[in-house]
Amino acid sequence: MREIEMAVDLPGGGGVTGTLVLPDGDGPHPAVLLLWAGRVDRDGNRRSGALGLGPAVAGGLAARGIASYRYDRTGTTDARWRAMGFYDHREVASAALAALAARPEVRGVGLLGHSEGALHALGLAARTEVDALVLLSCPARSGKRVFLDSARHWTPADLPRRSRLLLRVLRRTAQEQITREVARAEAGDPRVDRSLREFVHHDPCADLAAVRVPVLALTGEKDITVDPDDLAVIADLVPGEVSVRRVPDLTHLLRLDPGVPSREDFRRQLAEPVDREVVAEVTGWLAQRMVERVR
């Protein structure tokens, strides 16, 4: 396995930097673009915790002869990040996909996304020629419904410090605060980050119906951020080959947890590794659909 630092220039200026992982052996290799959620680095890590998806998935892919590329989403200022919309992030992913496909070591590309990253992977697969699509914890309902349906699991500790102080003063619950924030975003309040204003109106169902490549959708039974019942919607809407897996005891963080699912337990879960069986299933599925096409 070989790692290469790879920069991608963006339309209109700027760019992102990430890691291209090439498997052992002569190329060209099939490759997969890896997309995560939120303001995270290339491995899916943020200040509040290390998700660690990047090394786990990239390593598993490389062992099966598949290259991958993942990039940092942390390289912008606070002001620039707040100014970016939901679809701006998709455009960044689109540029990264094109750059990956253009590499001389690569022949054939696929997409793998987690949570918000899954929505961007889905949007690209519905509009771009790719070979395969993996959706990890992908919602099949509007952004508004995602927030409101998961709000009952939020605690004040999950909110920014400013919001926590506001809750104390106004004696609101975290759920009440989230509901108010979603309402402001839906109304287009400019004080709400642009990405959230766009996300609450986004509905992935049209993209699901437009996908024409093999799809694997996997969500944990203990996911309290994305409803695992959405897997049935994905299976119903995707017109071509689609496999869905509802994994027992798997959480939104792709860790196994036999207990009652709770956001308060996220920090402990992050101390555990990404579930190896999930990585093996995903990478094995991609290998079956991509490696033979290159040979």
Disulfide bonds with the S-S distance in Angstrom:
none
